Amino acid sequence: MHPSIQNLFDLSGKTAIVTGGAMGIGKGIARRLAQAGASVMIADIVSPEEAAGTLEEIRKYGPPCAYIQTDLRDISLHQSLVDQTVAHLGDIHILVNNAGIFQYCPVTEMSEELWDRTVDLNLKAVAFLSKAVVKKMIEKGHGGRIINISSIDSMKPTGNLSQYDASKGGLRMLTRAFAKEVGKYGILVNDIAPGGVNTPGVQKIAGPHVSAEQQAAMQVQTEQFMRMLPLQRMGEPEEIGNAALFLAGDASAYMTGSTLVVDGGLLIM
């Protein structure tokens, strides 16, 4: 019997880890998965106080949720995240690798510290957390989903983001490499490539030393960018959440090693 449309997107009884889930795109994803019935563990570097509002919102949907403050760049902490998720929420069926660093920097000014910090979180942390989760999924014997948040910059560089673009390009290939190995265990691995999305923290994105004039210039650049887009607007975190919901449920059951582009038409500009 064919599953109903509702069942294709029903995550009741599933547990998801969403990294960087306290705000921005991660928050939009965590909310969508919870709305579909999944229990959600948010793993983020922000303080519990900063994550409290997101947890409060998610709890309104009914399924259990929890928060772990962690620096994902510290690989030694990954097993604890897996173990605590199982202890608090019972299992792991879905991993969303969303946490990442995005900082504008001309290649002529790029430092080794910025390169290492970006690649360590955007790529290395994803590889080793996914490894830990895959081992748990294999142990449990129920398959699962790994959803990596890459970027359209992995296909079309924006400029002044060399370290970010390299990390996200690597992430797209990491997605395919994992998918090839773990499909036999019923684990599907895909990535979502967002375009411009409305998220907080513009100052953090631009770097720690941005003047008011530079912020104003960035705002003008953003408005010009939106006018050029075929859809003439930025995306919203929940729209990336919609794509994650599709990849997390049975609607995508014959899809692995693929990139789902959600960019408002940026790549056809």
N, C-alpha and C positions, 0 to 999 in steps of 0.2 A: 504494500500500500504506500502511495506517495505521501510524504509528510505535508501537513498544512503549511500555508504561508507563515502563520504564527509560530509554528514549531521550528521553521527554518531559522528564525531569529530569537528563539527562546534559549536563554542561558541559565535557566533554573537548575540549581544543583551544581553549577560550575564555580570554580574559584579562579580569579585572575590576579596577577601581580601587574601593577602599572607603575613603572619607574618614572620619576618626575611628575607624579600624578597630582601634586598639591595645587598646581595652577596651570594656566595656559592650555596648550593642546592636551597635555596629560590629564588635566582636570576634565576637559570635554570628553575624553575617552573613558575615564573612570565613571563619569555620570551615565554615559550611554550603556556601558556594560552592566552597571547596577540597575538601570531601568529595565534591562532585558532579563534581570533575575540573578545575575552573577554576584557572588561575594567578592569583595575587592580589597586587596592589600595594596596600599599606597606606599611606595618606597621613595623617599626624597631626602635631599640634604637640608631642607628648610626646617625650622624649629617646629615642635609640636603645636605651639601657639599659632604659627603661621598656617599650619595645615588644618587647624581645628574647624575653620569655616567650611572647607571642602568636605571633611568628614561629616559635618552636620547636615550638609546638603544631601550627601549620598545616603545617609541613614534614613532619610525620608522615603526612599524608594523601597525599603523593607529588608533587603538582604544584609547580612552582617558585613561590616567593613572594619579595617584596622589600619594603623599607620606605623611605619618604622622609619626613624631618622637614620640615614646611612649615607656614607660617601661611597658611591659605586666604583670609584676609581681604586678603592682598596679591595683588591680581589679576595683577600683573606676574610672579608665580611660576607661574601656571597652565600656561603653555605649556611650561615646563621640566618640570612634572609629567607632562604628556602625552608629551613627547619622551623622558623618562627611562623611562617605562613601556614605550614601544615599543622603546627600546634594550635594556632589560633582559629584557622578557617577550615581545617580538615584535609586539604588536598591542594594540588595545583593543576589546572587544566589549560590555562591561558597565561602567556607571558607577553606583555607589551613593553618593548624596549624603547621608551620615549625620551628619557633624560638625555640632554645634550647641551653642548656649549656652542654658541653662535656669536662671534665677535668680528666686526669689520676690522680689517688690517691690511694695508698694502703689502705686497710680497717683499718690497724693499725694507719694510719695517718689522717683518715677522720675526719673532724671537723663538728660540728653542723652547723656552718655557711655555709660550702660547701653543706651539705645535704639540708638545707633549701633553699639556693639559687637555687640549681638544681631542687628540687621538685616543688618549687614555680613557676618556669618558664616552666619546661618540662611537668608538670601535672596539677597543680592547675590553672594556667593561661589558659590552654587549656579548662579545664572544664567550667570556668566562661565566657570566650569569646564565646565558643560554645553555652552556655546557652543564652547569649544575642543575638547571631545571629539566633539561632533557634526561639526565640520569634519573631524576625523581620520576618523571613521566614513564620512562621505561620500567622502572621498578614497580610502579603502580599498574602498568599494563593497560592503560586506558587511552593511549594516544594523547593528542593535545594540539595546541596552536601556539606558534611563536609569531608575533607581529612586530616587525622592526619599523621605526619611523625614520625613513631616510630623508630625501629632499629632492626637489627638482634640480637643485644645484649639483646633484650627482650625475646629471645628464647635460646640463647647460649652465656653465659657471656665470654667476652674477657679476663677479669682479670684487677684488679686495677680500676674498674669503678662501684663499688657497688652502689653509689648514683645515677649514671646515669642509670644503669641497672634496679634499682627499679622503677625509674620514667618512663622508657619506658615500663616496664612490666605492670605498672599501666595504662599507656596510651592505651595499647592494650585492656585491659579489659574495660576501659572507652569508647573506640570505640564501643565495643559490647553492653555495657549498653545503650549508647545513641541511637544506631541503633535500639535496641529493642523497645524503647519508641517513637521514632519520625518517624518511617517508615510509620505510618498511616497518616502522614501529607505530604507524598511524599518526605521526606528528607532522603537521603541515607548517611550513615556514614561508611567510610572505612579507613584503614591506610596502609601506605607504609612503608616497613621495608628495608631501604637501608643497603648495606654492606659498604665496603671501597669506598669512593668517593673522587676524587681530588677536594679539596676546599682550599681557602686561610686560613691563620691564624694558622699555625702549632704551633707557639709559644703560642698563646692563648689557644689552645687545651691542650697543655702539661702543662700549668700553667705559672705563672708570673716569675718564677725563674729558667729558664732552661739554662744551660751552653752550650757552643759550642760543647763540648764533648757529652753531652746528646742529642743534636740535631743530631749530626753525628750518634750516636747509634740508634736513632729513624729512621733515613734515611735507615740505614742498615736493621733494622727490617722490615721497609715497603717494601724494595726490596725483602727480603726473603718471606714476606707474599704474595706478588704478584706472585712470582714464584710457590707458593703452590696452588694458586687459579686455578680452572679448566679453567677459561678464561685467566689467567695469566696477568691480568691488573686491575687497579682500574677503578671504574665507573666514569662517568662524570655527572656534575649537570643536563645537558640536558636529560640524560637518566632517571633520577628521574622525570624530567619534563614530559617525555613521559608517564610514569606511571600515573602521576597526570592528564594529559590530558585525558587518558582513563577513569579514575574514575570521571572526571568532566563532561563528555559528555554522550550521549545516548547509547554509546557502552556498558556501564556498568549498564544499567537501571534495571537489575534484580540482583544486587549485593549489599549487605549491611552487615555490621558486619564482614567483611573479612579483611585479611591481604594480601597485594600484596608484595611478597618478590622480591627485586631487588638487588642481592648480588654477581653476578658473580660466583655463585656456592659455596659460603662460607659454607652454612649450610650442604652441602653434603661432606665436607672435612673430 
